[in-house]
Amino acid sequence: MAGKALEATRLRVSEACCAIYIAHKTTDLTVAEIAREAEVAERSFYRYFPIKAESVGPVFDWTTRTFNEAVAAAPRDVPLQSVLRDGYRAMLGGDVADRTRNLFPLVFADAEMWSVFLRKVHDGERSLAPILASRLGIVTDSVFARTVAAAVASATRISLEEMITTGEDPEQIFLESLEAFSTGDLIER
């Protein structure tokens, strides 16, 4: 039980940190400033996050869990693209769409947080592969399962990058990226 309580506390503090970065429109804050505004002791902050950049990690873990749970829970008769779209909306749209639009430009501009994001994308890819394999009826640790999960993870990353650089709707870019990855003759072009 202590593990779940710690995880919940880390997520709550991470959400507070993200809100602070958004409110200040920067991640260039000291841990002392962040801890004060998040209403946690600086020592507790470091217990939850060994470095400041890790303060966004639990929110990224939440997005991965939310996406994976949506994909795993979807009825088998729903087309995979629709399932992935709904999972994307659950993790980055709806109630958290404003956070998505406002947080990711800050994360992408911060090299250490960008590194945390990329690691979490990789972790998400690894955790999604068995879920997709089950849904597709393929071997869990197959190259195909890993490749499909990599395509979904990359489509997510690309959608956020495009949202930041072009202002495009990230969900639409996600769907277009999935389509590009699923094009059979992509390599021959």
C-alpha positions as CSV (number, residue, x, y, z in Angstrom):
1,M,0.0,0.0,0.0
2,A,2.9,2.4,0.7
3,G,4.0,2.1,-2.9
4,K,0.6,3.1,-4.3
5,A,0.5,6.0,-1.8
6,L,3.9,7.2,-2.8
7,E,3.0,6.9,-6.5
8,A,-0.1,8.9,-5.9
9,T,1.8,11.6,-4.0
10,R,4.5,11.8,-6.7
11,L,1.8,12.2,-9.3
12,R,0.0,14.9,-7.3
13,V,3.3,16.8,-6.8
14,S,4.2,16.3,-10.5
15,E,0.9,17.7,-11.6
16,A,1.5,20.7,-9.3
17,C,5.0,21.2,-10.8
18,C,3.5,21.1,-14.4
19,A,0.9,23.7,-13.4
20,I,3.7,25.9,-11.9
21,Y,5.8,25.6,-15.1
22,I,2.7,26.5,-17.2
23,A,1.8,29.4,-14.9
24,H,5.4,30.8,-15.1
25,K,5.6,29.9,-18.9
26,T,9.1,28.4,-18.1
27,T,10.8,25.5,-16.5
28,D,13.7,27.8,-15.5
29,L,12.8,27.9,-11.9
30,T,14.8,26.8,-8.9
31,V,13.7,23.7,-6.9
32,A,13.2,26.0,-3.9
33,E,10.7,28.1,-5.9
34,I,8.9,25.0,-7.3
35,A,8.8,23.3,-3.9
36,R,7.4,26.4,-2.2
37,E,4.7,26.9,-4.8
38,A,3.9,23.2,-4.8
39,E,3.6,23.3,-1.0
40,V,6.2,20.6,-0.4
41,A,9.4,20.7,1.5
42,E,12.5,21.0,-0.7
43,R,13.8,17.8,0.9
44,S,10.6,16.0,0.0
45,F,10.8,17.3,-3.6
46,Y,14.2,15.7,-3.9
47,R,12.9,12.5,-2.3
48,Y,10.2,12.3,-5.1
49,F,12.5,13.6,-7.9
50,P,16.3,13.2,-7.8
51,I,16.6,16.0,-10.3
52,K,14.2,18.8,-11.3
53,A,13.7,17.4,-14.8
54,E,12.1,14.2,-13.3
55,S,9.3,16.3,-11.8
56,V,7.4,15.8,-15.1
57,G,8.0,12.1,-15.2
58,P,4.9,11.0,-13.2
59,V,2.6,13.0,-15.4
60,F,4.1,11.3,-18.5
61,D,3.7,7.9,-16.7
62,W,0.0,8.8,-16.2
63,T,-0.4,9.5,-19.9
64,T,1.1,6.2,-20.7
65,R,-1.1,4.3,-18.3
66,T,-4.2,6.2,-19.5
67,F,-3.4,5.3,-23.1
68,N,-2.6,1.7,-22.4
69,E,-5.7,1.2,-20.3
70,A,-7.9,2.7,-23.0
71,V,-6.4,0.4,-25.7
72,A,-6.6,-2.7,-23.4
73,A,-10.2,-2.0,-22.4
74,A,-11.5,-1.2,-25.9
75,P,-13.9,-3.8,-27.4
76,R,-12.3,-6.1,-29.9
77,D,-14.7,-5.2,-32.7
78,V,-13.6,-1.6,-32.7
79,P,-11.0,-0.8,-35.4
80,L,-7.5,-0.3,-34.1
81,Q,-7.2,3.2,-35.5
82,S,-10.3,4.2,-33.6
83,V,-9.0,2.6,-30.4
84,L,-5.7,4.4,-30.8
85,R,-7.5,7.7,-31.5
86,D,-9.6,7.3,-28.4
87,G,-6.5,6.4,-26.3
88,Y,-4.8,9.5,-27.6
89,R,-7.7,11.7,-26.7
90,A,-7.8,10.2,-23.2
91,M,-4.1,10.8,-22.5
92,L,-3.6,14.2,-24.2
93,G,-7.0,15.6,-25.1
94,G,-10.2,16.2,-23.2
95,D,-9.7,17.4,-19.7
96,V,-5.9,17.6,-20.1
97,A,-5.8,19.3,-23.6
98,D,-4.8,22.7,-22.1
99,R,-2.0,21.1,-20.1
100,T,-0.9,19.3,-23.3
101,R,-0.8,22.6,-25.4
102,N,0.9,24.6,-22.7
103,L,3.3,22.1,-21.0
104,F,4.9,20.4,-24.0
105,P,6.5,23.6,-25.5
106,L,8.2,24.1,-22.2
107,V,9.3,20.5,-21.9
108,F,10.7,20.4,-25.4
109,A,12.6,23.6,-24.8
110,D,14.3,22.2,-21.7
111,A,17.0,19.6,-22.7
112,E,16.8,17.7,-19.5
113,M,13.0,17.5,-19.5
114,W,13.1,16.6,-23.2
115,S,15.4,13.7,-22.2
116,V,12.9,12.6,-19.6
117,F,10.1,12.8,-22.2
118,L,12.1,10.6,-24.7
119,R,12.8,8.0,-22.0
120,K,9.1,7.9,-21.1
121,V,8.1,7.5,-24.8
122,H,10.5,4.6,-25.0
123,D,9.0,3.1,-21.7
124,G,5.5,3.6,-23.1
125,E,6.5,1.8,-26.3
126,R,7.7,-1.1,-24.3
127,S,4.6,-1.3,-22.2
128,L,2.3,-0.9,-25.2
129,A,3.8,-3.8,-27.2
130,P,2.1,-6.6,-25.3
131,I,-1.2,-4.8,-25.2
132,L,-1.1,-4.4,-29.0
133,A,0.1,-7.9,-29.5
134,S,-2.8,-9.3,-27.6
135,R,-5.3,-7.1,-29.5
136,L,-3.7,-8.1,-32.9
137,G,-3.3,-11.8,-32.0
138,I,0.4,-11.8,-32.5
139,V,3.4,-13.0,-30.4
140,T,4.0,-10.6,-27.6
141,D,7.7,-10.1,-27.9
142,S,7.8,-10.3,-31.7
143,V,9.5,-7.7,-33.8
144,F,6.1,-6.9,-35.4
145,A,4.5,-6.1,-32.0
146,R,7.5,-4.0,-31.0
147,T,7.4,-2.2,-34.4
148,V,3.7,-1.4,-34.1
149,A,4.2,-0.1,-30.6
150,A,7.2,2.0,-31.9
151,A,5.0,3.4,-34.6
152,V,2.3,4.5,-32.1
153,A,5.0,6.0,-29.8
154,S,6.6,7.8,-32.6
155,A,3.3,9.1,-33.9
156,T,2.6,10.5,-30.4
157,R,6.0,12.2,-30.3
158,I,5.7,13.6,-33.8
159,S,2.2,14.9,-33.1
160,L,3.4,16.9,-30.1
161,E,6.5,18.2,-32.0
162,E,4.2,19.4,-34.8
163,M,1.8,20.9,-32.4
164,I,4.7,23.0,-31.1
165,T,6.3,23.9,-34.3
166,T,3.3,24.4,-36.6
167,G,0.4,24.9,-34.3
168,E,-1.4,21.9,-36.0
169,D,-4.0,19.9,-34.1
170,P,-1.9,17.1,-32.5
171,E,-4.7,14.5,-32.7
172,Q,-4.9,15.0,-36.5
173,I,-1.1,14.8,-36.8
174,F,-1.2,11.6,-34.7
175,L,-3.7,10.0,-37.1
176,E,-1.8,11.1,-40.1
177,S,1.4,9.7,-38.7
178,L,-0.2,6.4,-38.0
179,E,-1.4,6.4,-41.6
180,A,2.1,7.1,-42.8
181,F,3.5,4.3,-40.7
182,S,0.9,1.9,-42.0
183,T,1.6,2.6,-45.6
184,G,3.0,-0.6,-47.0
185,D,5.2,1.1,-49.7
186,L,6.6,3.7,-47.4
187,I,10.2,2.5,-47.7
188,E,10.1,2.3,-51.5
189,R,9.1,6.0,-51.8
